[in-house]
């Protein structure tokens, strides 16, 4: 389990700002690691807004500390942030990647991606009470309210993967392809997958980063 506990360039819980943030989230929390990770899950889920438009290819943008500093991110860095916080309190963590079909998104995001398949969706696995559990802190409460779905909870006992249906019974998300589990962020693999899935984003920009005609957020799309 040792590799799943170590700080890395991406799971960088040894960074002072991140260490201080973790300590602040756990202030007044019980000593029980299960209760601590539940508190950290909620902090990551709701204090970092989910915004897929901020995706960039630079390695540092995949790190836990970058997600914290930015205050908004997408699924992979948010999962890494929770995983880094978990490692800091002695809970092993590893990153999971999969492709998902998102039935509920904004027209602008679907138009940008030219697809309803989200390639390289990230979640984190946490080793608790002798087994690996999936946790997905991607979608913050405010965004979920705009999407008419319940925020995804994590009880430390069961997998927390995705909201399959909205509150009104419409299909929301489904997993379509599994890319595996990783002790650290496979940066080159992720970027290659994104480039392969959405080549138009990089062709239009003429550079290393995907094109964005204007700054924005998924929450703003839905308001």
C-alpha positions as a Markdown table, in Angstrom:
| # | Residue | x | y | z |
|---|---|---|---|---|
| 1 | Unk | 0.0 | 0.0 | 0.0 |
| 2 | Unk | 3.0 | 2.3 | 0.4 |
| 3 | Unk | 2.9 | 3.8 | -3.2 |
| 4 | Unk | -0.7 | 4.8 | -2.6 |
| 5 | Unk | 0.2 | 6.8 | 0.5 |
| 6 | Unk | 3.2 | 8.8 | -0.9 |
| 7 | Unk | 3.1 | 12.4 | -2.0 |
| 8 | Unk | 3.9 | 12.9 | -5.7 |
| 9 | Unk | 4.1 | 15.8 | -8.1 |
| 10 | Unk | 0.3 | 15.5 | -8.5 |
| 11 | Unk | -0.8 | 14.1 | -5.1 |
| 12 | Unk | 1.3 | 16.9 | -3.5 |
| 13 | Unk | -0.1 | 17.0 | 0.0 |
| 14 | Unk | 3.3 | 18.1 | 1.2 |
| 15 | Unk | 2.8 | 21.5 | -0.3 |
| 16 | Unk | 2.3 | 24.0 | 2.6 |
| 17 | Unk | -0.8 | 25.6 | 1.2 |
| 18 | Unk | -2.5 | 22.2 | 0.7 |
| 19 | Unk | -1.4 | 21.0 | 4.1 |
| 20 | Unk | -2.9 | 24.1 | 5.7 |
| 21 | Unk | -6.1 | 23.6 | 3.8 |
| 22 | Unk | -6.4 | 20.0 | 4.9 |
| 23 | Unk | -5.8 | 20.9 | 8.5 |
| 24 | Unk | -8.5 | 23.6 | 8.3 |
| 25 | Unk | -11.1 | 21.2 | 6.9 |
| 26 | Unk | -10.4 | 18.7 | 9.7 |
| 27 | Unk | -10.5 | 21.3 | 12.5 |
| 28 | Unk | -13.0 | 20.0 | 15.1 |
| 29 | Unk | -13.5 | 16.7 | 13.2 |
| 30 | Unk | -13.4 | 13.4 | 15.1 |
| 31 | Unk | -10.2 | 11.4 | 15.1 |
| 32 | Unk | -11.9 | 8.6 | 13.2 |
| 33 | Unk | -10.4 | 8.4 | 9.7 |
| 34 | Unk | -13.8 | 7.5 | 8.2 |
| 35 | Unk | -15.4 | 10.7 | 9.5 |
| 36 | Unk | -12.4 | 12.7 | 8.4 |
| 37 | Unk | -12.5 | 11.4 | 4.8 |
| 38 | Unk | -16.2 | 12.1 | 4.7 |
| 39 | Unk | -15.6 | 15.7 | 5.8 |
| 40 | Unk | -12.8 | 16.0 | 3.2 |
| 41 | Unk | -15.0 | 14.6 | 0.5 |
| 42 | Unk | -17.6 | 17.3 | 1.1 |
| 43 | Unk | -15.0 | 20.0 | 1.2 |
| 44 | Unk | -13.5 | 19.0 | -2.1 |
| 45 | Unk | -16.9 | 18.5 | -3.7 |
| 46 | Unk | -18.4 | 21.8 | -2.8 |
| 47 | Unk | -15.5 | 24.2 | -2.3 |
| 48 | Unk | -14.0 | 23.6 | -5.7 |
| 49 | Unk | -16.5 | 24.3 | -8.5 |
| 50 | Unk | -16.7 | 21.8 | -11.4 |
| 51 | Unk | -15.8 | 23.5 | -14.6 |
| 52 | Unk | -14.6 | 21.4 | -17.6 |
| 53 | Unk | -13.8 | 24.6 | -19.6 |
| 54 | Unk | -10.6 | 25.1 | -17.5 |
| 55 | Unk | -8.9 | 21.9 | -18.9 |
| 56 | Unk | -5.3 | 22.6 | -19.9 |
| 57 | Unk | -2.6 | 20.1 | -20.9 |
| 58 | Unk | 0.2 | 21.4 | -18.7 |
| 59 | Unk | 1.2 | 18.8 | -16.0 |
| 60 | Unk | 0.9 | 21.2 | -13.1 |
| 61 | Unk | -2.8 | 21.8 | -13.8 |
| 62 | Unk | -3.5 | 18.2 | -12.9 |
| 63 | Unk | -2.1 | 18.5 | -9.3 |
| 64 | Unk | -4.1 | 18.7 | -6.1 |
| 65 | Unk | -2.5 | 22.0 | -5.1 |
| 66 | Unk | -3.4 | 23.6 | -8.5 |
| 67 | Unk | -7.1 | 22.6 | -8.1 |
| 68 | Unk | -7.1 | 24.1 | -4.7 |
| 69 | Unk | -5.5 | 27.4 | -5.7 |
| 70 | Unk | -7.7 | 27.8 | -8.8 |
| 71 | Unk | -10.9 | 27.2 | -6.9 |
| 72 | Unk | -12.5 | 25.6 | -9.9 |
| 73 | Unk | -11.5 | 22.5 | -11.8 |
| 74 | Unk | -12.8 | 19.3 | -13.5 |
| 75 | Unk | -13.1 | 15.7 | -12.4 |
| 76 | Unk | -9.5 | 14.6 | -12.5 |
| 77 | Unk | -7.8 | 17.3 | -10.4 |
| 78 | Unk | -10.7 | 17.2 | -7.9 |
| 79 | Unk | -10.3 | 13.5 | -7.5 |
| 80 | Unk | -6.6 | 14.0 | -7.1 |
| 81 | Unk | -7.2 | 16.6 | -4.4 |
| 82 | Unk | -9.4 | 14.2 | -2.4 |
| 83 | Unk | -6.8 | 11.5 | -3.0 |
| 84 | Unk | -4.0 | 13.7 | -1.8 |
| 85 | Unk | -6.0 | 14.7 | 1.3 |
| 86 | Unk | -6.7 | 11.0 | 2.0 |
| 87 | Unk | -3.0 | 10.1 | 1.7 |
| 88 | Unk | -2.1 | 12.8 | 4.2 |
| 89 | Unk | -4.2 | 11.2 | 6.9 |
| 90 | Unk | -3.0 | 7.7 | 6.1 |
| 91 | Unk | -5.7 | 6.5 | 3.8 |
| 92 | Unk | -4.4 | 4.9 | 0.5 |
| 93 | Unk | -5.8 | 6.3 | -2.7 |
| 94 | Unk | -5.5 | 5.7 | -6.4 |
| 95 | Unk | -6.9 | 7.4 | -9.5 |
| 96 | Unk | -9.6 | 5.8 | -11.7 |
| 97 | Unk | -10.3 | 6.9 | -15.3 |
| 98 | Unk | -13.3 | 6.1 | -17.5 |
| 99 | Unk | -15.3 | 7.4 | -20.4 |
| 100 | Unk | -18.8 | 8.4 | -19.5 |
| 101 | Unk | -21.9 | 9.5 | -21.5 |
| 102 | Unk | -23.4 | 12.6 | -20.0 |
| 103 | Unk | -27.1 | 12.9 | -20.9 |
| 104 | Unk | -27.5 | 16.2 | -19.1 |
| 105 | Unk | -25.1 | 18.9 | -20.0 |
| 106 | Unk | -25.2 | 22.3 | -21.4 |
| 107 | Unk | -25.7 | 22.8 | -25.2 |
| 108 | Unk | -22.6 | 24.9 | -25.2 |
| 109 | Unk | -20.5 | 22.2 | -23.7 |
| 110 | Unk | -21.8 | 19.5 | -26.0 |
| 111 | Unk | -21.2 | 21.8 | -29.0 |
| 112 | Unk | -17.6 | 22.5 | -27.7 |
| 113 | Unk | -16.8 | 18.8 | -27.4 |
| 114 | Unk | -18.9 | 17.8 | -30.4 |
| 115 | Unk | -19.9 | 14.7 | -28.3 |
| 116 | Unk | -21.9 | 13.7 | -25.2 |
| 117 | Unk | -19.0 | 11.3 | -24.3 |
| 118 | Unk | -16.7 | 12.7 | -21.7 |
| 119 | Unk | -13.3 | 11.1 | -22.2 |
| 120 | Unk | -11.1 | 10.5 | -19.2 |
| 121 | Unk | -13.6 | 11.1 | -16.5 |
| 122 | Unk | -11.7 | 10.9 | -13.1 |
| 123 | Unk | -12.7 | 9.4 | -9.8 |
| 124 | Unk | -10.7 | 8.3 | -6.8 |
| 125 | Unk | -10.5 | 5.0 | -5.0 |
| 126 | Unk | -9.9 | 5.0 | -1.2 |
| 127 | Unk | -8.8 | 2.0 | 0.8 |
| 128 | Unk | -11.1 | 1.9 | 3.8 |
| 129 | Unk | -11.9 | -1.0 | 6.2 |
| 130 | Unk | -10.0 | -3.5 | 4.1 |
| 131 | Unk | -11.5 | -2.7 | 0.7 |
| 132 | Unk | -11.2 | -0.2 | -2.1 |
| 133 | Unk | -14.2 | 2.2 | -2.5 |
| 134 | Unk | -14.9 | 4.6 | -5.3 |
| 135 | Unk | -15.6 | 8.3 | -4.6 |
| 136 | Unk | -16.5 | 11.0 | -7.1 |
| 137 | Unk | -16.3 | 14.5 | -5.7 |
| 138 | Unk | -16.6 | 16.2 | -9.1 |
| 139 | Unk | -20.0 | 17.9 | -9.1 |
| 140 | Unk | -20.5 | 20.6 | -6.5 |
| 141 | Unk | -23.9 | 21.1 | -4.8 |
| 142 | Unk | -24.7 | 24.3 | -6.7 |
| 143 | Unk | -24.1 | 22.7 | -10.1 |
| 144 | Unk | -26.2 | 19.7 | -9.1 |
| 145 | Unk | -29.1 | 21.9 | -8.2 |
| 146 | Unk | -28.9 | 23.5 | -11.6 |
| 147 | Unk | -28.9 | 20.1 | -13.2 |
| 148 | Unk | -31.8 | 18.8 | -11.1 |
| 149 | Unk | -29.8 | 16.0 | -9.6 |
| 150 | Unk | -29.0 | 15.2 | -5.9 |
| 151 | Unk | -25.3 | 15.9 | -5.0 |
| 152 | Unk | -23.4 | 12.7 | -4.8 |
| 153 | Unk | -22.7 | 11.6 | -1.3 |
| 154 | Unk | -19.9 | 9.4 | 0.1 |
| 155 | Unk | -20.5 | 7.4 | 3.3 |
| 156 | Unk | -17.2 | 5.6 | 3.5 |
| 157 | Unk | -18.9 | 2.3 | 3.2 |
| 158 | Unk | -20.2 | 2.1 | -0.4 |
| 159 | Unk | -19.0 | 3.1 | -3.8 |
| 160 | Unk | -20.0 | 6.6 | -4.8 |
| 161 | Unk | -19.7 | 6.7 | -8.6 |
| 162 | Unk | -22.3 | 8.8 | -10.4 |
| 163 | Unk | -25.9 | 10.0 | -10.5 |
| 164 | Unk | -27.6 | 7.6 | -12.9 |
| 165 | Unk | -30.9 | 9.5 | -13.0 |
| 166 | Unk | -32.1 | 13.0 | -12.3 |
| 167 | Unk | -34.7 | 13.7 | -9.6 |
| 168 | Unk | -37.3 | 13.5 | -12.3 |
| 169 | Unk | -36.2 | 10.1 | -13.6 |
| 170 | Unk | -34.3 | 11.2 | -16.7 |
| 171 | Unk | -31.0 | 9.4 | -17.6 |
| 172 | Unk | -28.0 | 11.4 | -16.4 |
| 173 | Unk | -24.7 | 9.5 | -16.6 |
| 174 | Unk | -23.5 | 6.1 | -17.7 |
| 175 | Unk | -20.0 | 4.6 | -17.8 |
| 176 | Unk | -19.1 | 3.4 | -21.3 |
| 177 | Unk | -15.3 | 2.5 | -21.1 |
| 178 | Unk | -12.9 | 1.8 | -18.2 |
| 179 | Unk | -9.3 | 3.0 | -18.5 |
| 180 | Unk | -8.0 | 1.5 | -15.3 |
| 181 | Unk | -6.6 | 2.5 | -11.9 |
| 182 | Unk | -3.3 | 4.4 | -11.3 |
| 183 | Unk | -1.2 | 5.1 | -8.3 |
| 184 | Unk | -0.2 | 8.5 | -9.8 |
| 185 | Unk | -1.7 | 10.7 | -12.5 |
| 186 | Unk | -0.8 | 9.2 | -16.0 |
| 187 | Unk | -0.5 | 12.7 | -17.5 |
| 188 | Unk | 0.7 | 11.7 | -21.0 |
| 189 | Unk | -2.0 | 9.0 | -21.3 |
| 190 | Unk | -4.8 | 11.4 | -20.3 |
| 191 | Unk | -3.7 | 14.2 | -22.7 |
| 192 | Unk | -3.3 | 11.7 | -25.6 |
| 193 | Unk | -6.8 | 10.4 | -24.9 |
| 194 | Unk | -8.3 | 13.9 | -24.9 |
| 195 | Unk | -6.5 | 14.9 | -28.1 |
| 196 | Unk | -7.7 | 11.7 | -29.8 |
| 197 | Unk | -11.3 | 12.2 | -28.6 |
| 198 | Unk | -11.5 | 15.9 | -29.4 |
| 199 | Unk | -8.9 | 16.7 | -32.1 |
| 200 | Unk | -11.0 | 19.7 | -33.3 |
| 201 | Unk | -10.3 | 21.6 | -30.1 |
| 202 | Unk | -6.6 | 21.5 | -30.7 |
| 203 | Unk | -6.8 | 22.1 | -34.5 |
| 204 | Unk | -8.9 | 25.2 | -34.0 |
| 205 | Unk | -6.5 | 26.6 | -31.4 |
| 206 | Unk | -3.4 | 25.9 | -33.5 |
| 207 | Unk | -1.5 | 25.3 | -30.3 |
| 208 | Unk | -0.9 | 22.9 | -27.4 |
| 209 | Unk | -4.0 | 23.9 | -25.5 |
| 210 | Unk | -7.7 | 23.4 | -26.5 |
| 211 | Unk | -9.5 | 26.3 | -27.9 |
| 212 | Unk | -11.9 | 28.4 | -25.9 |
| 213 | Unk | -13.7 | 31.2 | -27.7 |
| 214 | Unk | -14.6 | 32.8 | -24.4 |
| 215 | Unk | -14.2 | 32.2 | -20.7 |
| 216 | Unk | -17.1 | 30.6 | -18.9 |
| 217 | Unk | -18.4 | 27.9 | -16.7 |
| 218 | Unk | -20.8 | 25.1 | -16.8 |
| 219 | Unk | -22.8 | 26.7 | -14.0 |
| 220 | Unk | -23.1 | 29.9 | -16.1 |
| 221 | Unk | -24.3 | 27.8 | -19.1 |
| 222 | Unk | -27.2 | 26.4 | -17.0 |
| 223 | Unk | -28.3 | 29.5 | -15.2 |
